[in-house]
């Protein structure tokens, strides 16, 4: 599997090209299904599992469900030391998304709750789930470094932060001898998206400006929604996007990219769901695709992209929507 070495003065970890996303682990009484998916991911060589404190908060009885399932699985399998565990905190309350939660008290509370649910004393990569630009990076980095120095966090990440803020935070860290942000998680797929199309002004999506910065700095990205919520896979087999999550991607430009995906799939036999993953593997900076599945056959299919890469000509063909 394609990997990227995360390294600082204390820790080393290998981030794989395919990370397993668990936002869909919604039920605390469905361990058999979720365990089977994580078992298969592990069997196929996968080692990075991504979750968040806020996952399933929107469901009745869903509070902490995703993290709790993972904690039970790692305890039962005895494999914590083999897992690159990622979780996220500092997400605004669902009813007040415009109110940030990046104070020391908020982050400390979320981190400690995550550690309890995950049944571990450290998180390999800890992401701040959203930014709050009213909070100085000096305050944020000081908070995160306290937990890093305590060993609760091995690597610092941010989710839905602009590269401008990442650069500002890391310049402060460098000037003050602090552990910097090592990885960024944003919305990124072959299919273009934006906060407007997603319907959430607090998210950050890959665009030309962000791309240029990641390329210039060879900065690793963990891409969420890498398969555009099934847009390519579902529409390639004739499904419609009406009133479905993937419908937010059904623009003229993305439908043109869908046609390109279908052409490559027909020529190579590669499933349409896998092509966007191979595309992200082929970027000029490292990308780990945080993919999600509900069925074992989907997991097997997606994991076939572990080492898949395209040449520049194929990447250009996919990107050229006209």
C-alpha positions in Angstrom: 0.0 0.0 0.0 1.2 3.5 -0.7 2.1 5.2 2.6 3.4 8.5 4.0 5.8 8.6 7.0 4.6 10.9 9.7 7.5 11.7 12.0 8.4 14.1 14.8 10.9 14.0 17.7 8.9 11.4 19.6 6.8 9.3 17.2 6.8 7.7 13.8 3.7 6.4 12.0 2.9 5.3 8.5 -0.3 6.9 7.0 -1.8 4.6 4.3 -3.3 5.7 1.0 -6.7 4.3 2.2 -8.1 5.1 5.6 -11.3 3.6 6.9 -14.0 6.1 7.8 -16.5 5.3 10.4 -19.1 8.1 10.4 -21.7 5.4 9.6 -21.1 3.4 12.7 -24.3 4.7 14.1 -25.7 1.9 16.3 -24.1 0.6 19.6 -25.9 -2.7 19.1 -24.5 -3.5 15.7 -21.0 -4.6 16.7 -21.1 -7.8 14.6 -21.5 -5.8 11.3 -19.0 -3.1 12.2 -16.4 -5.6 13.6 -16.6 -7.6 10.3 -15.9 -4.5 8.3 -12.9 -3.5 10.4 -11.6 -7.0 10.5 -11.7 -7.2 6.7 -10.0 -3.8 6.4 -7.2 -5.1 8.7 -6.9 -8.4 6.9 -6.4 -6.5 3.6 -3.5 -4.5 5.1 -5.4 -1.4 6.3 -4.2 0.2 9.5 -5.7 3.7 9.7 -9.2 4.1 11.2 -10.8 7.6 11.2 -13.6 8.7 13.6 -14.7 11.8 15.5 -16.3 12.7 18.8 -19.3 14.3 17.0 -20.0 11.4 14.7 -23.6 10.1 15.0 -24.4 13.0 17.4 -27.3 13.9 15.0 -29.0 10.6 15.8 -31.1 9.7 18.8 -28.9 7.6 21.0 -26.0 8.1 18.6 -23.7 10.1 21.0 -20.2 8.6 20.8 -21.4 5.5 18.9 -18.6 5.5 16.3 -15.7 5.9 18.8 -17.3 3.4 21.2 -17.6 0.7 18.5 -13.9 1.2 17.6 -12.9 1.0 21.2 -14.7 -2.2 21.8 -13.2 -3.7 18.6 -9.6 -2.8 19.5 -10.0 -4.2 23.0 -11.5 -7.4 21.7 -8.9 -7.9 19.0 -6.0 -6.7 21.1 -4.6 -4.7 18.2 -4.4 -1.1 19.5 -0.7 -0.8 18.9 -1.2 -1.9 15.2 -3.8 0.8 14.5 -3.1 4.4 13.3 -6.1 5.8 15.2 -7.5 9.2 14.2 -10.3 11.1 15.9 -11.5 14.7 15.9 -12.7 17.2 18.5 -13.6 20.8 18.8 -16.7 20.6 16.6 -19.3 23.2 17.2 -22.6 22.1 18.8 -24.9 20.9 16.0 -27.6 23.4 16.9 -25.1 26.3 16.7 -22.5 25.6 14.0 -21.5 29.3 13.9 -20.2 29.2 17.5 -16.7 27.8 17.8 -15.5 25.3 20.4 -11.7 25.6 20.4 -11.2 26.9 24.0 -8.8 24.8 26.1 -11.7 23.5 28.2 -13.7 22.4 25.1 -10.8 20.6 23.5 -9.7 19.0 26.7 -13.3 17.7 27.3 -13.6 16.3 23.8 -10.2 14.7 23.9 -10.8 13.0 27.2 -14.2 11.8 26.2 -12.7 10.4 23.0 -10.0 8.5 24.9 -12.6 7.0 27.2 -14.8 5.8 24.4 -11.9 4.5 22.4 -10.5 2.8 25.5 -7.0 4.1 24.9 -4.6 6.6 26.5 -3.5 8.2 23.2 -4.7 9.2 19.8 -2.2 8.8 16.9 -3.6 11.8 15.0 -5.9 14.3 16.7 -7.7 16.7 14.5 -9.5 19.8 15.4 -12.8 19.3 13.5 -13.5 22.9 12.6 -11.6 26.2 12.8 -12.6 29.3 14.6 -10.7 32.2 13.2 -11.6 34.4 16.2 -9.2 32.3 18.3 -5.5 33.1 17.8 -3.3 30.3 16.5 -1.1 31.0 19.4 -3.8 29.8 21.8 -4.8 26.8 19.7 -1.2 25.5 19.3 -0.4 26.0 22.9 -3.5 23.9 23.8 -2.6 21.1 21.4 1.0 21.0 22.5 0.0 20.5 26.1 -1.8 17.3 25.1 1.1 16.4 22.8 3.6 16.8 25.6 1.4 14.7 27.9 1.4 11.9 25.3 -2.3 12.0 24.6 -1.7 13.1 21.0 1.1 11.8 18.8 0.5 14.0 15.8 -1.5 17.2 15.4 -4.0 17.5 12.6 -6.7 19.9 11.5 -9.9 19.3 9.6 -11.6 22.0 7.5 -8.9 24.5 8.0 -7.7 26.7 5.2 -4.1 26.5 4.2 -3.7 30.1 5.2 -4.5 29.2 8.8 -2.4 26.1 8.7 0.6 28.1 7.6 0.0 30.8 10.2 -0.2 28.1 12.9 2.9 26.3 11.8 4.9 29.5 11.6 4.0 30.2 15.2 4.9 26.7 16.2 8.3 26.9 14.5 9.1 30.3 16.1 8.1 29.0 19.5 9.6 25.5 19.4 6.2 23.7 19.3 5.0 20.6 17.6 3.3 21.8 14.3 0.3 20.6 12.4 1.4 17.6 10.4 -1.7 16.6 8.4 -4.9 18.2 7.0 -8.3 16.7 6.4 -10.6 18.4 3.9 -13.3 17.6 1.3 -11.4 16.4 -1.7 -12.5 14.2 -4.7 -12.3 14.0 -8.4 -15.8 15.5 -8.3 -15.7 19.2 -7.5 -17.5 20.4 -4.3 -17.7 23.6 -2.4 -19.2 24.8 0.9 -22.2 26.1 -1.1 -22.9 22.8 -2.9 -22.4 20.8 0.4 -24.6 23.3 2.2 -22.2 23.9 5.1 -20.1 27.1 5.2 -17.8 25.6 7.9 -16.2 23.0 5.6 -13.1 23.5 3.5 -12.9 21.9 0.0 -10.0 21.5 -2.3 -9.7 24.2 -4.8 -6.9 25.7 -7.0 -5.6 27.9 -4.2 -5.5 25.2 -1.6 -4.1 22.7 -4.1 -1.2 24.9 -5.0 -0.2 25.3 -1.3 -0.4 21.6 -0.6 1.7 20.9 -3.7 4.3 23.6 -2.9 4.8 22.3 0.6 4.3 18.6 -0.1 1.8 18.6 2.8 -0.2 15.4 3.4 -4.0 15.5 3.0 -6.6 13.1 4.3 -9.5 13.5 1.9 -13.0 12.9 3.2 -15.8 12.1 0.7 -13.1 10.9 -1.7 -15.7 9.0 -3.8 -18.2 12.0 -3.8 -20.7 10.0 -1.6 -21.1 7.4 -4.3 -21.7 9.9 -7.2 -19.5 8.0 -9.7 -20.3 4.5 -8.6 -24.1 5.0 -8.4 -24.6 7.1 -11.5 -22.2 4.9 -13.6 -24.6 2.0 -13.2 -27.6 4.1 -14.1 -29.0 5.3 -10.7 -30.3 8.9 -10.5 -28.9 11.5 -8.0 -32.3 12.9 -7.2 -32.7 13.7 -3.4 -29.6 11.5 -2.6 -26.5 12.6 -0.8 -24.5 12.3 -4.0 -26.9 14.7 -5.7 -24.9 17.7 -4.4 -22.2 16.7 -6.9 -24.5 16.5 -9.9 -23.2 19.6 -11.8 -22.5 19.8 -15.5 -18.7 19.7 -14.9 -18.9 16.6 -12.6 -21.3 14.8 -15.0 -18.6 15.4 -17.6 -16.1 13.8 -15.3 -18.5 10.9 -14.8 -18.4 10.2 -18.5 -14.5 10.1 -18.3 -14.7 7.6 -15.4 -17.1 5.4 -17.4 -14.6 5.4 -20.3 -11.7 4.4 -18.2 -13.8 1.8 -16.4 -14.8 0.3 -19.8 -11.3 0.2 -21.0 -9.6 -1.2 -17.9 -12.3 -3.1 -16.1 -11.7 -1.0 -13.0 -14.9 -0.3 -11.1 -16.1 3.3 -11.2 -15.9 3.5 -7.4 -12.2 2.7 -7.4 -11.1 5.2 -10.1 -11.5 8.3 -7.9 -9.3 6.6 -5.2 -6.6 5.9 -7.8 -6.9 9.5 -9.0 -6.2 10.8 -5.5 -3.3 8.4 -5.2 -1.8 10.2 -8.2 -1.6 13.7 -6.9 1.7 15.6 -6.5 1.4 15.4 -2.7 0.3 12.5 -0.5 -3.4 11.9 -0.2 -5.0 9.4 2.1 -8.6 8.7 1.1 -11.0 8.3 4.0 -13.5 6.0 2.4 -16.6 4.4 3.9 -18.6 1.3 3.1 -21.5 -0.6 4.4 -20.8 -4.0 2.7 -17.8 -6.3 2.6 -17.8 -6.5 -1.2 -17.5 -2.7 -1.3 -14.6 -2.8 1.1 -12.8 -5.5 -1.0 -13.4 -3.4 -4.1 -12.1 -0.1 -2.6 -9.1 -1.7 -1.1 -8.0 -2.8 -4.6 -6.9 0.8 -5.0 -4.2 0.5 -2.3 -1.4 0.8 -4.8 -3.2 2.1 -7.9 -1.8 5.2 -9.5 -2.4 7.0 -12.8 0.1 8.7 -15.1 -0.1 12.4 -15.8 -2.0 11.9 -19.0 -4.8 9.9 -17.4 -5.0 12.4 -14.5 -5.4 15.2 -17.0 -8.0 13.3 -18.9 -10.1 12.8 -15.8 -9.7 16.5 -14.7 -10.6 18.0 -18.1 -14.4 18.2 -17.7 -14.9 19.8 -21.2 
